[in-house]
Amino acid sequence: MKITLIDAGKRFNRDWIFRHLNYEFSTGHSYAITGSNGSGKSTLLQAIAGAIGLSQGSIAYDQCDPDQAYQKLALCAPYLEVIEEMTVTEFLSFHSGFKPFMPNLSIPDIIRSVGLEAAAQKQIRYYSSGMKQRVRLAQALFSDTPILLLDEPCTNLDADGIALYRRLTAEYSKDRVLLISSNDPQEYDFCEKTISIMEYKS
């Protein structure tokens, strides 16, 4: 799988968030998108995810129509809502109806992997912010997609949660395109390549 950015740019009003970005992301490699808060890291990741359109240039997905690219990717971000009236078991079951999980992984296996088995039957609204972030990580990391997009993935996680994130990412990002948007090295220091959004401002 390849994702190719061709003279990609995004602006809001008259301000360019990034522009003239040419880059190719490919399977089996990990990439970090870095920059200060508000610099446009998340905007770039959302553009790659197809959640927002570009102001110039284009994004090409190998072997995939751009309108169908969402089926090939999984996204974890702290601003994504979870359905708080559901239990994590119900939420993951609901999610799997749209985007199946990896083969040979049951939902109880996934819940156990992110350390939420004791709270599996509680409604998500009673979870702490860190537990909710584990739910977001679970629905992204274990989705059976060739592209994995992680936006500030350790938000609200404690030390144990961060260690869990690093272990699961190492285990389940192989043979995928992995993109991580972050300004915190502990979230991305294992990535092979780093893209500074600040280099694409003009």
SULNOR-V709711 format. One record per backbone hydrogen bond with DSSP energy under -1.0 kcal/mol. NH is the residue of the N-H (numbers start at 1). CO is the residue of the C=O. If there is no record, write none. Layout:
<<NH CO> <NH CO>>
This chain:
<<3 25> <4 60> <5 23> <6 58> <8 21> <9 56> <10 18> <12 15> <15 12> <17 10> <18 10> <19 200> <21 8> <23 5> <25 3> <27 1> <28 176> <29 26> <31 178> <32 193> <33 180> <34 195> <39 36> <44 40> <45 41> <46 42> <47 43> <48 44> <49 45> <51 46> <55 9> <56 9> <58 6> <60 4> <62 2> <64 61> <68 65> <69 66> <71 68> <72 69> <74 147> <76 149> <80 77> <84 82> <86 83> <89 120> <91 87> <92 88> <93 89> <94 90> <95 91> <96 92> <98 95> <99 95> <102 142> <105 102> <110 106> <111 107> <112 108> <113 109> <114 110> <115 112> <116 111> <119 116> <120 117> <122 119> <124 86> <125 84> <126 123> <127 124> <132 128> <133 129> <134 130> <135 131> <136 132> <137 133> <138 134> <139 135> <140 136> <141 137> <142 138> <143 140> <144 100> <145 143> <147 72> <148 177> <149 74> <150 179> <151 76> <152 181> <155 152> <157 154> <162 158> <163 159> <164 160> <165 161> <166 162> <167 163> <168 164> <169 165> <170 166> <171 167> <172 168> <173 169> <176 173> <177 146> <178 29> <179 148> <180 31> <181 150> <182 33> <187 184> <189 185> <191 188> <193 30> <195 32> <197 34> <199 196> <200 197>>
